[in-house]
Amino acid sequence: MKIFSGSASQKLGIKIANDLNLSLEKIYLGRFSNDESQVWLKAEDFNTTAVLIQSLSRPVDEHLVQFCLMADALKRGGVKKIVAVIPYLAYSKQDKIFRTGEPLSVKVIAKIIQTAKINKFITLDLHNKAIVGFFESPVIELSAIPLFLEYFRKSNLKNTLVVAPDAGSIKASTSFAQSLGLEVAYIDKKRDLSNGKVSILGINRQVKGNNIVMVDDMISTGSTLIETAKFLKKQRVGKITVAVSHHLFVPGVQEKIEQSLIDKLIITDTIERSNKKQYKKLKVLSVAPIIVKELRKI
C-alpha cells in the first residue's frame, strides 16, 4: 500500500501514513505557465494498492481537477487499485434540484470523479446518505460521531440537553443524545428560499438552565448556528457547544463564531485551515484514526 495526498489534505495524509507506519509518497503538485494543474508522481513501484487522499475543499474545482489528474497518473503508472479517501465531498448540499433550471450538482461531480476509475471511495458524513447511490464503485461512509461522543463522555454532562438545530438533524441529534444518555429538544424554523434567511419559530421544550450541545454535518456561513445560539441564550441556557464534521472555513466565518454566543466549536480535520491563527473557541479532532481503521481492512 502506498499513500498519496493532494494539496488539500497534506497534513491529514501525513497523519494517516504515520499511523500505518508508512511514508507519504512524494508527488509534485504545481501549475504550468498557463495556470493549468501539473501533477507528477515520483513513486518508483506502482504495483500495489494506492490510497489517494484529497478533500474537495476550497478552491473546490481546482482540487477536483487535481484529484482526477493524480488518479489518472496512478492508473497509467500501473497500480493494482485505487482507494480514494475524500474526507469532504464538495457539492454535497446540491443533492437535489431546488429550482427549475438548476443542475443536480453532486451527481455530476460523482460522474466526473468516476472517470478516474476509482475502485473504492471512503468519505465522511455526507450531507445526504442518498448521495452514495450516485457512485458506481463502492462507497464507505465513515462518521466523526464516535470522535464527538468520546469527547463529550469525558465532559461534565450534568444539566445538558442535545438540541436539533433544524428538522433535518432531528434523527441524528436524537441518536446522539441517546448515546450520551441525554434528552433532546427540537427547534422549529423556516427558511426563505428567495434569500436563504432562516427564522426561528420556537422550541418544543423548556431549556432554561441547561447546557446545550448541537451536532451537525457542516458549517458554511455559520449564520444559522449563530442565530440559533442567540435564540437559545434568550431562553437563558448555559454553555453552548457545537460539534460539526466539516468546517468549510469560508473567509470570516470563524471570526464571526468567535464573536458569537456559541461557547465552543468542535470540528474535525477533514478540511485544512489555510491560516495558522489560533482561535479561542475552536477545538479540532482528527479523523485519521477512523480512516486508518478502515484502510487496515483493505
NUGUKE-99201 format. One record per residue (C-alpha): residue in one letter; x, y, z; residue number from 1. Coordinates in steps of 0.2 Angstrom, whole numbers. Example, Ala and Ser with C-alpha at 12.3 -4.5 7.8 and 13.67 -1.06 7.14 Angstrom:
// NUGUKE-99201
mivex xx yy zz gunu
A 62 -22 39 1
S 68 -5 36 2
//
This chain:
// NUGUKE-99201
mivex xx yy zz gunu
M 0 0 0 1
K 6 17 -4 2
I -1 34 2 3
F -3 49 -9 4
S -11 65 -4 5
G -16 80 -14 6
S -13 98 -9 7
A -30 99 0 8
S -25 86 13 9
Q -7 86 16 10
K -7 86 35 11
L -21 73 36 12
G -11 62 23 13
I 4 63 34 14
K -6 58 50 15
I -14 43 41 16
A 3 37 33 17
N 12 39 50 18
D -2 29 59 19
L 0 15 46 20
N 19 15 48 21
L 21 22 30 22
S 28 37 22 23
L 18 49 12 24
E 24 47 -6 25
K 32 61 -15 26
I 22 70 -28 27
Y 25 86 -37 28
L 9 97 -37 29
G 11 113 -46 30
R 4 124 -61 31
F 10 126 -78 32
S 13 144 -85 33
N -4 144 -92 34
D -11 141 -74 35
E -16 123 -78 36
S -13 110 -64 37
Q 3 100 -65 38
V 5 83 -57 39
W 20 72 -56 40
L 21 56 -46 41
K 38 51 -40 42
A 35 34 -34 43
E 46 20 -42 44
D 35 5 -39 45
F 16 7 -43 46
N 12 -12 -42 47
T 2 -10 -27 48
T -14 -3 -19 49
A -14 16 -20 50
V -23 27 -7 51
L -27 44 -14 52
I -32 57 -1 53
Q -40 73 -6 54
S -54 83 2 55
L -63 93 -11 56
S -62 110 -1 57
R -58 127 -6 58
P -53 130 -20 59
V -65 116 -24 60
D -64 115 -43 61
E -45 116 -43 62
H -44 102 -30 63
L -57 91 -40 64
V -46 93 -56 65
Q -30 89 -46 66
F -38 74 -39 67
C -43 67 -56 68
L -26 70 -63 69
M -17 61 -49 70
A -29 46 -51 71
D -26 45 -69 72
A -7 46 -66 73
L -8 32 -54 74
K -18 21 -66 75
R -6 25 -80 76
G 8 20 -68 77
G 1 3 -66 78
V -7 2 -48 79
K -17 -13 -44 80
K -32 -2 -37 81
I -35 15 -31 82
V -44 18 -14 83
A -49 36 -14 84
V -51 45 3 85
I -62 60 0 86
P -64 67 18 87
Y -76 81 12 88
L -86 79 -4 89
A -90 96 -11 90
Y -106 100 -19 91
S -115 88 -7 92
K -128 101 -2 93
Q -133 102 -20 94
D -141 85 -18 95
K -157 90 -26 96
I -164 102 -39 97
F -171 116 -29 98
R -177 127 -44 99
T -181 123 -62 100
G -165 126 -72 101
E -153 120 -59 102
P -141 105 -61 103
L -141 90 -49 104
S -123 96 -45 105
V -117 82 -33 106
K -122 68 -46 107
V -112 77 -59 108
I -97 78 -48 109
A -99 59 -44 110
K -99 56 -63 111
I -83 66 -65 112
I -74 58 -51 113
Q -78 41 -58 114
T -70 44 -74 115
A -54 42 -64 116
K -59 23 -62 117
I -58 23 -43 118
N -60 5 -36 119
K -67 11 -19 120
F -72 28 -10 121
I -70 32 8 122
T -78 48 14 123
L -86 55 30 124
D -103 62 35 125
L -111 65 18 126
H -124 79 19 127
N -137 66 12 128
K -134 47 13 129
A -143 45 -4 130
I -128 53 -12 131
V -119 36 -11 132
G -131 30 -24 133
F -123 42 -37 134
F -107 32 -37 135
E -105 16 -47 136
S -90 10 -36 137
P -92 5 -18 138
V -93 20 -6 139
I -89 18 13 140
E -96 32 23 141
L -87 34 39 142
S -93 46 53 143
A -85 58 65 144
I -99 55 78 145
P -88 42 88 146
L -75 56 90 147
F -88 68 96 148
L -96 55 108 149
E -78 51 115 150
Y -75 70 118 151
F -92 73 127 152
R -91 57 138 153
K -75 65 145 154
S -85 81 149 155
N -97 85 163 156
L -114 82 156 157
K -125 87 171 158
N -139 98 166 159
T -135 96 147 160
L -148 94 133 161
V -144 90 115 162
V -153 102 103 163
A -158 98 85 164
P -155 114 76 165
D -167 110 62 166
A -179 97 56 167
G -166 88 45 168
S -155 85 60 169
I -168 78 72 170
K -164 59 69 171
A -146 61 70 172
S -147 73 86 173
T -159 60 94 174
S -147 46 91 175
F -133 56 98 176
A -142 61 113 177
Q -147 43 117 178
S -129 38 115 179
L -124 50 129 180
G -140 46 140 181
L -146 64 137 182
E -163 71 132 183
V -166 80 116 184
A -175 96 111 185
Y -181 102 93 186
I -180 119 86 187
D -194 124 74 188
K -188 135 60 189
K -192 140 42 190
R -181 146 28 191
D -185 159 15 192
L -179 151 -1 193
S -178 168 -10 194
N -164 174 1 195
G -159 159 12 196
K -164 168 28 197
V -169 157 42 198
S -182 162 55 199
I -184 153 72 200
L -202 149 77 201
G -199 141 93 202
I -193 126 103 203
N -203 111 109 204
R -197 111 127 205
Q -191 121 142 206
V -172 123 140 207
K -168 136 154 208
G -153 132 165 209
N -147 118 154 210
N -130 117 144 211
I -133 114 126 212
V -125 103 113 213
M -128 104 95 214
V -122 92 81 215
D -122 95 63 216
D -113 89 47 217
M -105 105 41 218
I -104 124 45 219
S -103 135 30 220
T -108 153 33 221
G -112 149 51 222
S -127 161 51 223
T -140 148 56 224
L -130 141 71 225
I -126 159 77 226
E -144 164 76 227
T -149 148 85 228
A -137 152 99 229
K -144 169 101 230
F -162 161 102 231
L -156 149 115 232
K -147 162 126 233
K -163 171 126 234
Q -170 156 134 235
R -157 158 147 236
V -147 142 143 237
G -129 139 150 238
K -114 135 139 239
I -117 131 120 240
T -106 118 112 241
V -107 115 93 242
A -99 99 85 243
V -98 99 66 244
S -89 86 55 245
H -84 98 41 246
H -79 117 44 247
L -78 124 27 248
F -68 139 33 249
V -77 152 22 250
P -67 168 25 251
G -73 177 40 252
V -84 164 47 253
Q -73 158 61 254
E -71 176 66 255
K -90 178 67 256
I -91 162 78 257
E -78 169 90 258
Q -89 185 92 259
S -105 175 94 260
L -114 167 109 261
I -108 150 104 262
D -95 145 118 263
K -86 131 109 264
L -85 124 91 265
I -78 107 89 266
I -73 101 72 267
T -63 88 63 268
D -48 90 51 269
T -57 84 36 270
I -53 101 29 271
E -37 110 32 272
R -36 128 38 273
S -26 140 26 274
N -21 151 41 275
K -12 147 57 276
K -22 159 68 277
Q -26 152 85 278
Y -45 153 89 279
K -50 153 107 280
K -67 144 104 281
L -61 131 91 282
K -56 113 95 283
V -50 101 81 284
L -51 82 82 285
S -43 71 69 286
V -52 59 59 287
A -35 50 54 288
P -38 35 67 289
I -56 32 59 290
I -49 32 42 291
V -34 21 46 292
K -45 8 54 293
E -55 7 38 294
L -39 6 27 295
R -32 -8 38 296
K -46 -19 31 297
I -40 -17 14 298
//
